[in-house]
């Protein structure tokens, strides 16, 4: 619980589930949550029904005021609302919008952002996904002061976390969210008592993690090794996943493993994407003479099936290839 001298008046900006642990941690720390800002309610789920964002739902449950402006850059009413509050800091976690200059300049301690990577690596919208997709074994969180550039602001604090060899981005999201919550609280304490000093990023070491596109999930058997394809599948969960084409139809690969874990040793030359069947198991040839085992698949218009059941419904002829 923050003591009276360090109790801050905060505005919190966030939208998805990733931001919820930080909001909860700041509430528990005893800071004054003057306003919670979230994106407008939008259709969710298969039924496409309008529902509150996770951050809005959490804020309302705690009895906090909520604002959901459609636009913020040129929204004079919203600007006047925040100006009247005079917050000590604005905390931004996965809000989903660029913070305009007038808002950056408003709080005396600045706009503090939680970013799920070890900046300057993986600036951008999808740092968790790309860290996993590129096979990183270490990732983490960074708190930083926002500025007008995309994730270019000075670093405040960082923490590192290990990425398991089979861990997916979907599994890593809540871990980073929970770990980042106390990091934000510690960052605010350090700014408030003057013990934390921002450090300029090494911009030369920056990499970019763009929004994922549907085509990122297309499996390139000729250009990528089994490990590279497996890592991309892990990173692109739950979307866009991993998919290819079989006999002119889209084939989604829901589960896969590196074939050498099962002792499968294919020494004869194989074409990229070539499929081999052995005892109800399906293997696919990748670049660099490596192989994947396809565990669960879903052919266009069909159900999701394990390999053995898939083969009963669609026997794979010799020489069949994934493209």
C-alpha positions as CSV (number, residue, x, y, z in Angstrom):
1,X,0.0,0.0,0.0
2,X,1.4,3.4,-1.1
3,X,2.0,5.7,1.9
4,X,0.4,9.2,1.8
5,X,3.6,10.8,0.6
6,X,3.9,8.5,-2.4
7,X,0.2,8.1,-3.2
8,X,-0.2,9.2,-6.8
9,X,-3.1,10.5,-8.8
10,X,-3.2,8.3,-11.9
11,X,-4.9,8.0,-15.2
12,X,-4.8,4.4,-16.5
13,X,-5.1,3.7,-20.3
14,X,-5.5,0.1,-21.4
15,X,-7.9,-2.2,-23.2
16,X,-7.2,-6.0,-23.4
17,X,-6.7,-8.7,-20.8
18,X,-3.0,-8.1,-20.8
19,X,-3.5,-4.7,-19.1
20,X,-5.8,-6.0,-16.3
21,X,-3.1,-7.2,-13.8
22,X,-1.4,-3.8,-13.9
23,X,-4.6,-2.0,-13.2
24,X,-5.4,-4.3,-10.4
25,X,-1.8,-3.9,-8.9
26,X,-2.2,-0.1,-9.0
27,X,-5.5,-0.3,-7.3
28,X,-4.1,-2.6,-4.6
29,X,-1.1,-0.3,-4.1
30,X,-3.5,2.4,-2.9
31,X,-2.9,5.0,-5.7
32,X,-5.8,7.3,-6.6
33,X,-7.2,6.0,-9.9
34,X,-8.7,9.3,-11.1
35,X,-9.8,7.8,-14.5
36,X,-9.5,4.6,-16.5
37,X,-9.4,5.1,-20.2
38,X,-10.2,2.2,-22.6
39,X,-11.1,1.8,-26.2
40,X,-14.9,1.8,-27.1
41,X,-16.9,-1.3,-26.7
42,X,-16.9,-3.5,-29.8
43,X,-18.4,-6.7,-31.0
44,X,-16.7,-9.8,-29.5
45,X,-17.1,-13.6,-29.9
46,X,-18.8,-15.6,-32.5
47,X,-22.1,-13.9,-31.8
48,X,-20.5,-10.5,-32.4
49,X,-22.3,-9.0,-29.4
50,X,-21.1,-5.7,-28.0
51,X,-19.2,-6.2,-24.8
52,X,-17.0,-4.2,-22.4
53,X,-13.3,-4.3,-22.8
54,X,-11.5,-6.4,-20.0
55,X,-10.0,-3.1,-18.6
56,X,-13.4,-1.4,-18.5
57,X,-15.0,-4.5,-16.8
58,X,-12.2,-4.5,-14.2
59,X,-12.5,-0.7,-13.6
60,X,-16.3,-0.8,-13.2
61,X,-16.1,-3.7,-10.8
62,X,-13.7,-1.5,-8.7
63,X,-16.1,1.5,-8.8
64,X,-13.7,3.5,-10.9
65,X,-14.7,6.2,-13.5
66,X,-14.2,5.1,-17.1
67,X,-13.9,7.1,-20.3
68,X,-13.9,5.5,-23.8
69,X,-13.2,8.2,-26.4
70,X,-13.4,7.2,-30.0
71,X,-10.6,9.6,-30.8
72,X,-8.1,11.3,-28.5
73,X,-5.7,13.4,-30.6
74,X,-8.1,16.2,-31.5
75,X,-10.7,15.5,-28.8
76,X,-11.0,18.8,-26.9
77,X,-13.5,17.5,-24.4
78,X,-11.3,14.6,-23.4
79,X,-8.3,16.9,-23.3
80,X,-10.2,19.2,-20.9
81,X,-11.3,16.3,-18.8
82,X,-7.7,15.1,-18.3
83,X,-6.4,18.6,-17.8
84,X,-8.9,19.1,-15.0
85,X,-7.7,16.0,-13.3
86,X,-4.0,17.0,-13.2
87,X,-2.7,13.5,-12.8
88,X,0.8,12.8,-11.5
89,X,1.3,10.1,-14.1
90,X,-0.5,8.5,-16.9
91,X,0.0,4.7,-17.1
92,X,-0.4,3.1,-20.5
93,X,-0.6,-0.7,-21.0
94,X,-1.8,-2.1,-24.3
95,X,-4.2,0.8,-24.9
96,X,-4.1,0.4,-28.6
97,X,-3.7,4.0,-29.6
98,X,-0.8,6.4,-30.0
99,X,-0.6,8.9,-27.2
100,X,-0.8,12.5,-28.6
101,X,1.8,15.2,-27.7
102,X,-0.6,17.1,-25.5
103,X,-1.2,14.0,-23.4
104,X,2.5,13.2,-23.2
105,X,3.2,16.6,-21.7
106,X,0.3,16.6,-19.2
107,X,1.5,14.6,-16.1
108,X,4.4,15.8,-14.0
109,X,6.0,12.3,-13.9
110,X,5.3,11.6,-17.6
111,X,3.4,8.8,-19.3
112,X,4.7,5.4,-18.2
113,X,4.3,2.5,-20.5
114,X,4.6,-1.3,-20.0
115,X,6.0,-2.9,-23.1
116,X,6.4,-6.7,-23.3
117,X,9.9,-6.9,-24.7
118,X,13.4,-6.0,-23.7
119,X,13.7,-2.7,-25.6
120,X,15.1,-1.7,-27.9
121,X,14.4,-5.2,-29.2
122,X,10.9,-5.7,-30.7
123,X,9.4,-2.3,-30.8
124,X,5.9,-2.4,-32.2
125,X,2.5,-4.0,-31.8
126,X,3.4,-7.7,-31.5
127,X,6.6,-8.1,-29.4
128,X,5.5,-11.3,-27.6
129,X,4.6,-13.1,-30.8
130,X,7.7,-12.2,-32.7
131,X,10.0,-13.0,-29.8
132,X,8.6,-16.5,-29.7
133,X,8.4,-16.8,-33.5
134,X,12.1,-16.0,-33.9
135,X,13.1,-18.5,-31.3
136,X,14.2,-16.3,-28.5
137,X,14.9,-18.1,-25.2
138,X,14.9,-14.9,-23.1
139,X,12.2,-12.1,-23.2
140,X,10.9,-9.7,-20.6
141,X,9.1,-6.5,-19.8
142,X,10.2,-2.9,-20.0
143,X,8.8,0.2,-18.4
144,X,9.5,3.4,-20.3
145,X,8.5,7.0,-20.6
146,X,6.5,7.5,-23.7
147,X,7.5,10.0,-26.4
148,X,6.2,10.7,-29.8
149,X,8.2,7.9,-31.5
150,X,7.0,4.3,-31.5
151,X,8.5,2.7,-28.4
152,X,11.5,4.9,-28.6
153,X,11.3,6.5,-25.1
154,X,13.8,6.3,-22.3
155,X,13.9,3.0,-20.3
156,X,12.9,3.1,-16.7
157,X,13.1,-0.6,-15.5
158,X,13.4,-4.0,-17.1
159,X,12.9,-7.6,-16.1
160,X,13.8,-10.8,-17.9
161,X,11.8,-14.1,-18.3
162,X,12.7,-17.4,-19.9
163,X,10.8,-18.7,-22.9
164,X,10.3,-22.5,-22.8
165,X,11.2,-24.4,-25.9
166,X,7.6,-25.5,-26.4
167,X,5.9,-22.4,-25.0
168,X,3.5,-20.5,-27.3
169,X,2.8,-16.8,-27.4
170,X,-0.7,-17.5,-26.1
171,X,0.8,-19.1,-23.0
172,X,3.4,-16.4,-22.6
173,X,1.0,-13.5,-22.7
174,X,-0.5,-14.0,-19.1
175,X,2.9,-14.7,-17.7
176,X,4.3,-11.4,-18.9
177,X,1.2,-9.6,-17.9
178,X,1.4,-10.8,-14.3
179,X,5.1,-10.2,-14.1
180,X,4.8,-6.7,-15.5
181,X,2.2,-5.5,-13.0
182,X,4.5,-5.1,-10.0
183,X,7.2,-3.7,-12.3
184,X,4.9,-0.8,-13.1
185,X,4.1,-0.2,-9.4
186,X,7.9,-0.3,-8.6
187,X,8.5,2.1,-11.5
188,X,6.0,4.6,-10.2
189,X,7.5,4.4,-6.7
190,X,11.0,5.1,-8.1
191,X,9.8,8.1,-10.2
192,X,7.9,9.5,-7.2
193,X,10.8,9.3,-4.8
194,X,13.4,10.4,-7.3
195,X,15.5,7.2,-7.2
196,X,14.7,6.1,-10.8
197,X,16.5,7.8,-13.7
198,X,15.5,7.2,-17.3
199,X,18.1,5.7,-19.6
200,X,18.1,6.5,-23.4
201,X,17.6,3.5,-25.6
202,X,20.3,2.2,-27.9
203,X,18.4,3.0,-31.1
204,X,21.0,1.2,-33.2
205,X,20.0,-2.1,-31.7
206,X,16.3,-1.6,-32.3
207,X,14.2,-4.2,-34.1
208,X,10.6,-4.0,-35.2
209,X,7.7,-6.3,-34.3
210,X,4.8,-5.4,-36.7
211,X,1.2,-6.4,-36.4
212,X,0.6,-9.9,-37.6
213,X,-0.9,-10.6,-40.9
214,X,-2.8,-13.6,-42.1
215,X,0.0,-14.5,-44.5
216,X,2.5,-14.7,-41.7
217,X,1.0,-18.1,-40.9
218,X,1.7,-19.6,-44.3
219,X,4.3,-22.4,-43.9
220,X,7.3,-22.0,-46.2
221,X,8.7,-25.6,-46.3
222,X,11.3,-24.7,-48.9
223,X,12.7,-21.6,-47.2
224,X,12.5,-22.5,-43.5
225,X,13.8,-25.3,-41.4
226,X,11.6,-27.4,-39.1
227,X,12.8,-25.5,-36.1
228,X,12.0,-22.1,-37.8
229,X,8.5,-23.3,-38.8
230,X,7.8,-24.7,-35.3
231,X,8.9,-21.5,-33.7
232,X,6.6,-19.5,-36.0
233,X,3.7,-21.8,-35.1
234,X,4.4,-21.2,-31.4
235,X,4.7,-17.5,-31.9
236,X,1.5,-17.1,-34.0
237,X,-0.9,-18.7,-31.5
238,X,-3.8,-18.2,-31.5
239,X,-3.7,-16.2,-34.8
240,X,-2.7,-16.5,-37.6
241,X,-1.5,-20.0,-36.6
242,X,0.1,-22.2,-39.2
243,X,-1.4,-23.3,-42.5
244,X,-0.4,-24.7,-45.9
245,X,-2.1,-26.2,-49.0
246,X,-2.8,-29.9,-49.7
247,X,-4.3,-30.9,-53.0
248,X,-5.5,-27.3,-53.6
249,X,-7.2,-27.0,-50.2
250,X,-6.2,-25.0,-47.1
251,X,-4.8,-27.2,-44.4
252,X,-4.5,-25.7,-40.9
253,X,-1.8,-27.4,-38.7
254,X,-3.1,-27.1,-35.1
255,X,-0.3,-29.0,-33.5
256,X,3.2,-30.1,-34.6
257,X,6.5,-31.2,-33.2
258,X,10.1,-31.5,-34.4
259,X,10.3,-35.0,-35.8
260,X,13.7,-35.8,-34.3
261,X,12.0,-35.9,-30.9
262,X,10.4,-39.1,-32.1
263,X,13.6,-40.6,-33.5
264,X,12.4,-40.2,-37.1
265,X,15.4,-40.3,-39.3
266,X,14.9,-39.7,-43.0
267,X,18.3,-39.9,-44.8
268,X,17.0,-40.0,-48.4
269,X,16.7,-36.7,-50.2
270,X,13.2,-35.2,-50.0
271,X,11.5,-32.3,-51.7
272,X,10.3,-29.5,-49.5
273,X,6.8,-30.1,-48.2
274,X,7.0,-33.8,-49.1
275,X,4.8,-35.9,-46.8
276,X,5.7,-39.3,-45.4
277,X,3.5,-41.6,-43.5
278,X,4.7,-44.1,-40.9
279,X,2.4,-46.1,-38.6
280,X,-0.4,-43.5,-38.6
281,X,2.0,-40.6,-38.2
282,X,2.5,-37.8,-40.8
283,X,5.9,-36.2,-41.4
284,X,6.7,-33.2,-43.6
285,X,10.1,-32.3,-45.1
286,X,11.4,-28.8,-44.5
287,X,14.5,-26.9,-45.5
288,X,18.0,-28.0,-44.4
289,X,17.0,-31.7,-44.4
290,X,14.8,-31.3,-41.4
291,X,11.4,-32.7,-40.6
292,X,8.2,-31.9,-38.7
293,X,5.6,-34.3,-37.4
294,X,2.1,-33.0,-37.9
295,X,0.0,-34.0,-34.9
296,X,-3.4,-32.3,-35.5
297,X,-4.7,-30.9,-38.7
298,X,-7.9,-29.4,-40.2
299,X,-8.6,-29.6,-43.9
300,X,-10.7,-26.8,-45.4
301,X,-14.4,-27.5,-44.7
302,X,-13.5,-30.5,-42.3
303,X,-13.1,-31.1,-38.6
304,X,-9.9,-30.8,-36.6
305,X,-8.4,-34.3,-36.5
306,X,-5.4,-36.2,-35.1
307,X,-3.0,-37.6,-37.7
308,X,-4.3,-41.2,-37.6
309,X,-7.9,-40.2,-37.9
310,X,-7.0,-37.7,-40.7
311,X,-5.4,-40.5,-42.6
312,X,-8.4,-42.7,-42.3
313,X,-10.5,-40.1,-44.0
314,X,-7.9,-39.0,-46.5
315,X,-5.1,-41.4,-47.3
316,X,-1.9,-39.7,-48.4
317,X,-0.5,-41.0,-51.7
318,X,3.3,-41.3,-52.1
319,X,4.9,-38.1,-53.3
320,X,2.1,-35.9,-51.9
321,X,3.4,-32.5,-51.0
322,X,2.4,-29.5,-48.9
323,X,2.8,-26.2,-50.7
